[in-house]
């Protein structure tokens, strides 16, 4: 596996992680709002 391919895979992994984190925060906020109403 070349370094460039590893770097690209790493970037994709980071993108997936950050979007997953964003989704989790969204879910938490929605649950929080539902708990308030």
MIZA-820960 format. One record per residue: residue number from 0; x, y, z of N, C-alpha, C in turn. Coordinates in Angstrom, 1 decimal. Layout:
<nodes>
NODE resi    n.x    n.y    n.z   ca.x   ca.y   ca.z    c.x    c.y    c.z
NODE  NUM      X      Y      Z      X      Y      Z      X      Y      Z
...
</nodes>
This chain:
<nodes>
NODE resi    n.x    n.y    n.z   ca.x   ca.y   ca.z    c.x    c.y    c.z
NODE    0    0.9   -1.2    0.0    0.0    0.0    0.0    0.9    1.2    0.0
NODE    1    0.7    2.1   -1.0    1.5    3.3   -1.1    1.1    4.3    0.0
NODE    2    2.0    5.3    0.3    1.7    6.3    1.3    0.5    7.2    0.9
NODE    3    0.5    7.4   -0.4   -0.6    8.3   -1.0   -2.0    7.6   -0.7
NODE    4   -2.0    6.3   -1.0   -3.3    5.6   -0.8   -3.7    5.6    0.7
NODE    5   -2.7    5.4    1.5   -2.9    5.4    3.0   -3.4    6.8    3.4
NODE    6   -2.8    7.8    2.9   -3.2    9.2    3.2   -4.7    9.4    2.8
NODE    7   -5.0    8.9    1.6   -6.4    9.1    1.1   -7.4    8.3    2.0
NODE    8   -7.0    7.1    2.3   -7.9    6.3    3.2   -8.1    7.0    4.5
NODE    9   -7.0    7.6    5.0   -7.0    8.3    6.3   -8.0    9.5    6.3
NODE   10   -7.9   10.2    5.1   -8.8   11.4    5.0  -10.3   10.9    4.9
NODE   11  -10.5    9.9    4.2  -11.9    9.3    4.1  -12.4    8.9    5.5
NODE   12  -11.5    8.3    6.3  -11.8    7.8    7.6  -12.2    9.0    8.5
NODE   13  -11.4   10.0    8.4  -11.6   11.2    9.2  -12.9   11.9    8.8
NODE   14  -13.2   11.9    7.5  -14.5   12.5    7.0  -15.7   11.7    7.6
NODE   15  -15.6   10.4    7.6  -16.7    9.6    8.1  -16.8    9.8    9.6
NODE   16  -15.7    9.9   10.3  -15.7   10.1   11.7  -16.4   11.4   12.1
NODE   17  -16.0   12.5   11.4  -16.5   13.8   11.7  -18.0   13.9   11.4
NODE   18  -18.4   13.2   10.3  -19.9   13.3    9.9  -20.7   12.4   10.9
NODE   19  -20.1   11.3   11.4  -20.7   10.5   12.4  -20.9   11.3   13.7
NODE   20  -19.8   12.0   14.1  -19.9   12.8   15.3  -21.0   13.9   15.1
NODE   21  -21.1   14.5   14.0  -22.1   15.5   13.7  -23.5   14.9   13.8
NODE   22  -23.7   13.7   13.3  -25.0   13.0   13.4  -25.3   12.7   14.8
NODE   23  -24.4   12.3   15.6  -24.6   11.9   17.0  -25.0   13.2   17.8
NODE   24  -24.3   14.3   17.5  -24.7   15.6   18.2  -26.1   16.0   17.8
NODE   25  -26.4   15.8   16.6  -27.8   16.1   16.1  -28.8   15.3   16.8
NODE   26  -28.6   14.0   16.9  -29.5   13.1   17.6  -29.6   13.5   19.1
NODE   27  -28.5   13.9   19.7  -28.6   14.3   21.1  -29.4   15.5   21.3
NODE   28  -29.2   16.5   20.4  -29.9   17.8   20.4  -31.4   17.5   20.2
NODE   29  -31.8   16.7   19.3  -33.2   16.4   19.0  -33.8   15.7   20.3
NODE   30  -33.1   14.8   20.9  -33.6   14.1   22.0  -33.8   15.1   23.2
NODE   31  -32.8   16.0   23.3  -32.9   17.0   24.3  -34.1   17.9   24.1
NODE   32  -34.4   18.3   22.9  -35.5   19.2   22.6  -36.8   18.4   22.8
NODE   33  -36.8   17.2   22.5  -38.1   16.4   22.7  -38.3   16.2   24.2
NODE   34  -37.2   16.2   25.0  -37.3   16.0   26.4  -37.9   17.3   27.1
NODE   35  -37.6   18.5   26.4  -38.1   19.7   27.0  -39.5   20.0   26.7
NODE   36  -40.0   19.5   25.5  -41.4   19.8   25.2  -42.4   18.8   25.8
</nodes>
